[in-house]
Amino acid sequence: MIMKLDEYKNKVLGCWMGKNIGGTLGAPFECKRGVFEFDFYTQEMSGEPLPNDDLDLQLVWLNAVEKYGRGTNSAILGEYWLSFITPNWSEYGAGKNNMRMGIVPPLSGYINNNNKDSCGAFIRSEIWACLSPGHPEIAVEYAYEDAIVDHSREGVYGEVFFAALQSAAFVETDKYKLIDIGLSYIPDNCGVTKGIKAVIKCYSTGLDWKQARITILNEVPGSFGMLGGYENREPEVNVPIGPMGYDAPSNVAITILGWLYGEDDFGRSLCIAAGCGEDSDCTGATLGAILGIIKGFEGIPEKWIKPLGRNIKTISINLCDGGISVPKTVDELTERVIRQTPIFLGSQFCDTVNVEKGFNIYMNDSSNLINSPRHINSYASYNFLDKISRQPFCVSYDFTLFNVVLDYCDEPKVKDSQAKKFKLKIENNMRIQQWLTIRWFLPEGWIISPSIETCLLLEQYHGNIGRAEVEFEIIPINLNQAKFDLVIELSSNGRLSKGLIPVVLFNYM
């Protein structure tokens, strides 16, 4: 399927405008539990949207993409996070705190993070979808790299789900097909999937949206709405309070609830989603972005745009130290995004990089949007579900000659004289065999098996990709400090480059 620049631009602009509308609409009901009924903005509007971290964070990611392009990964996003994102609350603060200690993604999104399953990642999905229109297989790779910085498991699944769905929405408009596409990229047995399927069942069996809301909060109980609670209203006896921080499943499901029960009416859809309370600015903003992509900017009713205008207001970005440029309007944001799209898609999916003269985007047709194993060669295939299952203990490193996954096997914790296991999974980037030397640099007195230096043959399967795996066991001796910085050095015989992998371990309770 081919999309012309004008149509693509209209959908990207619709995405960001819908994001601003939904976030502003839902903001008054954030952190509240209960049912709220309204049909328009409930606050005084001054011709500008409310600032919202849902959009703020993606403006920072845009700056990373403008510098690093397709090379953008969790390590780069982590550095941008530490440099330019100001909040230290909840999962944002946990991720930052971990990274300051040298804990890298995806461990940074997991360790000591009570909000790892919360909503702060799925609100950032749009930039990856807009950079990869009609290519959810690309969008999910970057959504994953983004989410693992400060989330794990359900928090990651939420962003991956929406990135796939929103990317596919540039091609497909059928709600159920889009939901199936998003679900194909996350595990069948996760909470996000459970919540979404509960909503679909409620809608198909004729329950109203208020009953569907109660069903969601029973199927995948969350606690976000209890941060503010019922505010002098009678508590609901049939709505449980879920574990602290387990909020992505219910809020993703509420977003879908608004979409289904709104029945293609832009305003009604957003009012229903936001009217369910909980993380209402996020549910409203994400649904607004989805509808904005499907309908395009021109399909959003003017009555929803006029009170806000087209400016962007920020709240969570460090602008004092310089180093990034923040778009002032949704129009500027749209222009900057579409200038990066040919780079993200490459010549295979985009026929020119001259934005002024226009370009065509070659998107997957609707039958090729569902996740499926991708054939690499006669001996290997790739399925995104395999990658997403590696979190939270597997850290990826890409080098010129080979790629490496370091599996910590569990938390990066050591105890005196107790064995700690690691696995190295290595993939050959070259169509030649390689002898690798793997050397560990350890504190004095620590014991490692099979040995501190090991040789490994990396096959190439007659011109195809070779893979190898090796397991190590380390026994720390006489722990006399809180933090230990180890290094693994990988080198290929007769080649220039080396791969250096930092390993951070902690002696903590």
N, C-alpha and C positions, 0 to 999 in steps of 0.2 A: 504494500500500500504506500502511495506517495502523498506526502503532505507538503503543500506550498508554504513559503515563509509567512505570508499574511495570515493564513489560518492558524499556523503554529503560534505566531505572536499573539493572536487574539486569545488563544487558550492559555498561554502562559500569563498574560495580563489578567485574564479571568481568575486564574489560580490565586494570584497574589491579592487581587481585590477581594475575592471571596474569603481569603484568609483573614484580612483586616476586618471585614464585616462580621464574620462569625466570632472572632476573638472579642471584638468590641461588644457585640450583642450578649455574649455569654458571661462577660466579666463580672457583672453584679451578682451572679449566682454561684460563682466559684467557691468551693469549700463549704457549700451548704447542702443539706440533705432534705429531700422532699420534692414535691411537684410544684412547678411554677408555671402559670399560664399567662401568656402575653402574646402579642402579635406584631410588636415592633420594639425598637430600642426603648429601654425603660429609664435611661439616664438623660440628662440634658446634654445635647450635642453642640459642639462649637465649630463644626465644620472640619474636624480632624478626628482620626481614630484614636483609641486608647493605645498606649504603648503595651507591648506584649512580648514576652520572651519567646513565644512560639515562632515569631518572625525574626526577632533579634538574632538568635543563634544562627539562623541560616544566612544572615548577612555577613557574619564572620566566616562561615564556610565558603561563601561566594569568593571572598578575598583569598582563601586558601586555594580554591580551584583556579582562580585567575593566575596564580603564581605556579602551581604545580600540576594543573591539568589532570590527566588520567592517573598521574602518579600520587594523587591525594590518597592518604591512608590514615589509619587510626593514630599512628605516631605523629603525623603532621597535624591532624585535627586536635590531638592532645596538647601539642605545643601552642596552637592557636587558642585553645581553651584556657590554658594557664595564663596566656598573655593578654587576652582580650575579653574574656567573659568574667563579669564581676560577681555574680551571686555565689554564695557559699552555702546555700540551704540544701537540705535533702540530698538527692542523688548527685546534684551538681557539686555540692561541697564534698561528698564522699569521694567522688572521682578525682577531684582536684587534690584532696588531701592525700590520696593514694599515689597519684602521679608525682607529687612533691617528694615522696619517699622513694621514688624510683620504681614504683610498681607500674608496669606497662599494661595497656589494653591487651586482652580482655580481662586480665586480673584486676585492673583498676576499677572496672565496673562491678566487680563482684565482692572483693574483700571488704568486710566491715561496712557493707552498704545495705542498710535496712530498706532502702527505696529502689533497689535494683530492678524490681518488677513494676515500677510506677510509670508515669505518663511522660516524663521529660524527654524521651527519645522519639516516640511516635509523632510528636508535634513538629519534628524536623525533617519529615520525609519528602516534602515537596520539592526541594532543590534538586534532589537526585532524580525524581520523576521528570521534572522539567528539563533536566540536562540529558535525559535518556528517553525521549518520547517514543512510545511504541516498542520499547526495549526493556521490559521489566527485568530480564536476565542481567542487564547492566546496572539498572537502578538498585537492585537488591544488594549487589556487591558493595556499593558505596554506603548504602543505608546501614549495612552490617558494620562496616568500618567506623561509621559515625556512632552507632548505638553502643558499641562495646567500650567506648571511652568511659561512660559513666552509668551503664546499665548492664544487666545480664538477663538471660532467659526471657521471661515474659516481657520485660522492657524492650529487649531486642526484637522479639517476635512482633511486637506492635509496630515498630518502625518498618521492619521488612515487609509486613503485610500491606501497610499503606503505600509504601514506595512502589511495590509491584502493582497494586490496584491503580494508583494514580498514573503511573507510566502507561499502563494498558488503557486508561481512560482517554488517552489521545487517539486511540483507535476504536475502542469498543464503548458502547453506551449502555448496554444491558446490565442492570444492577447485579443480577445473579451470576452472570458470566464474570463480571469484574470481581465479585466477592470470591468466586471459585479460583480465579487467577491468583488473588492475594493469598488465599489459603494454601495453594499448592506450594508456596515457598516457605511455609512454616510447619512445624510438627502437627500431626493429626491429634495428638493427645495433650496439647498444651492448653492453658487456660484461655488464651486469646481465641483459639479455635472453638473451645467449648462455649464461650460467651456468645460468639457470632452465631453459632448453630442454634443456640437457644432463642435468639431474636428471630431468626428465620422461621423457626417452628411456631413461635408466638404469632407472627404475622400470618403465616399460612393457615393457622387454625382459628383465626378470627378474634384473638384477644386484642383489646385496645392498647394504645401505647403506654398507658399508665400501668396496666397489668403486665405488659412486657417489661417495663422498668423493674417492677418487683421481682419478676422471674429472673432477670439478669442478676440482681443484687442478692438473690438466693443461690443461683447456680455458681457464680464467681464473686463471692462477697468481697467488697472493698471497704476502705475506711476514709477515703478522701473527703467525702461529704461531711464526715463527723469532725473535721477540723474546725468547722463553724457550727455544725450540728443543725438543730431544728429552729433555733432562734425564737424562743417563746411560742413555738408551735407544738402541738401534741406529737410526741414521737410515734413512729409506726411500729406496731408490735410484730409485724410480719416481715420486717427487713433487718437482717442480722448485721452486726458490725464485723467486718472482715479483718484479717491481719494488717498491721500497720505496713504501708508501702506496697501492698499487693493490689494495685489500682489500674494497671494497664488493661487486664482482661475486661473488667466491667466498663471502663470508659471507652475502649475500642468498640465494645458491643453497643454502648449507648449512641455512639456516632452512627453505627449502622442502623440502629433503631430509628433515629431521626430521618435517615435517608429512605428507609422503607415506608415508614408511616407518613412521611411528607409527600409521598406520591408525586414526585417531580415538581412540586411547587417550591421554589427557592426559599422564600421567606418562611413558609410553614415548616419546611424541613429543619431549618436552623433553629426555629423557635421550639420545636419539639425536642431536639437534641439538647439545647441549652436549658430547656424547661425541666430536664431530669436532674438538674443540679450536679453534684459531684465536681469533676474537673471541667466545668461548663464552658470556660473560655477555650479550652483545648478541643473539646468535642465539637463546639460550634465552629472553631477556626478550621479544623481538619475537614469537616463536612463542607464548609464554605469553599475550601480549596478544591475538593473533589467536584462539586457542582460547577465551580468556576471553570475547571478544565473541560468538563463535558459540554457546558453551555457556551463557553467563551465569554469574554468581557461583554460583548454585545447582547448576550442572553441574560445578564443580570439586571433585574428591574432597576430603573433609575432611582426609585424611591429609597432603595437600600444604599446607593452610592452617594447621593447628594449630601446627606447629613455628615458624611465622613470626609468627602473629598478624596484626593488621590495621594496624600502625603503619607510618609512613614514616620512613626514616632518610636523612639528606642528607649529602653529602660535598663538593659542588662549588659551594655557594651562599654568597655574601657576605651574612651576616645582621647584620653589625656596624653597617653604615651606615644601616639602616632602609630604608623605602620599599617593601618587599614583605612579604607575609604568606604563609607556607608552610603548607600543610595538614599536619596531624600524622598523619592516618590516611587509608586509601584511601576510607573512608566520607565524610570531609570533602572530599577531593578530588573524589569523585563528585558530591556536592551542589553544589559550586561550579561544576563543569563544566556540569551540567544547567541551572543558572540562566542560563548564557550561551547555551545552545543556541537558545532562541527568538529571541535577538538575531541570532545568526549566520544562522539559517535565514529569519527574517523571516516576515511574515504569510502569504506565499505557501505556505510549507511547514509552518507551525506555527500552530495555531488560537487560542492564547492565550499570554500571557506571565506568567500567574499560576501559579507553580510549586506553591504550596501546594494549590491546587485541581486541579492537574493540567493537562496539555496533551496534545494529539495531534500526532504528527509524521507529515507526509505525505511518504513516501519514494518514490523512483523504484522502479518494479517491475523485476524482474530483467532484462527485455529492454532497459531504458533506462540501464543502468549502464556500458556500454562507451563509451569516448570516441568522439565523432563530431563533425564540424563543427556549430556552432550558428549558425542563421540569425539575422543581426542585422537586415537589411533586404534590399531587392531588389538592392543593390549590394555587400553585404558579408556575410561570415561570419567566425566565430571558431573556431579549433581550438587547443586547449591545446598541441599539439605544435609549433605555430608559435612560441608563447611560449618553450617550453623550449629551442628551437633557438637562441634569441637569446643565450644565455649563451656565453662569459663577459664579452663586451665591451659589451653593451647595457644601459644603465641607464634605468629607467622613472621618470617623474615625472607625477603626476596633479594638474592644476590645475582650477579651476572651469570655465573656458571651453574648455579643450583638454587633451589628454594628450600627452605627449612621450616619445619614446624617443631617448636620445642614444647613438649608436653610436660608440665609440672606434675601431672597426675593427681595432685590435690593442692591445697593452699601452700604458698611459699614459706612454709614454717619449718624450722629445724629444732630438734632437741638433742641434747648431749648424748652421743653414743647410739642414737637411734637412726636406722637407715632411712634415707630419703631417695625415692626413685624418680628418674627422669627418662623420657623417651625422645629420641631425635628421629623425625621422619623427613627424609631428604628426597627431593625430586630433581632429576637431571634436566638442566635447561639446554644441554648441547646434544647433538646427534652423534656423539662420540662417547666411548667409555672413559670413565675417570677413576683414578685411584685418589681417594680422599684421605687426608690425615686429620683426625679429630683430636684436639688437645684441650684439656681442662686446666685452668689456672685456679688453684684452690688455696685456702688458708693453710698455713703450715700445720702439719700433723693430721690433716683430714685424709680419710681413706676412700678410695674410689675403685670400683670394679666395673668392667673387666680390667681397665688400667687407665692411667692418667693420659696416655697417648695411644690412639687406636687407628688402624688402617681400615678403610671400608671401600669395597669395590662398588662403584655406581654403574650399573649396566646401562645399555642403550637399546636393547631389544631390536637389533637389526634396523637401526635408523629411527626408532620410535623413542618414547620417553621411558626412562628407567627410574625406578623408585627403590629405596632401601629404608630399613628401620633398624635402629640399634637402641638397646636399653642400658642405662647406667644406674648404679646404686652408690650413693655417697653416704659415708658415716662421718658426721662432724665430731671432732674430738676437742674437749676442753673449751667449750663455748665461753668466751670472755668479753663479748660485746653484743649489742642489740641487733646490728645490721651487718650483713656480709655481702660484699660485691664480688661475684665470681665472673669469669669470662670463659666462653667456649670459642676456640679458634678452629675454623674449618679451612683447609687449603687443598687445592687440587694439584697433584704432581705435575711439575713442568709449566704451571700457569702462574700469572702475575698476581691475580687478585686473591684476597682472603676474605672470609666471612667471620665477623666478630659478633658474638651474641652475648649480651650482658645477662647475668643471672643474679637476681636479687633475692636474698633469703633473710628471714627474720627470726630472732629468738624472742618469741612473745607468748603470752599466756593464752 
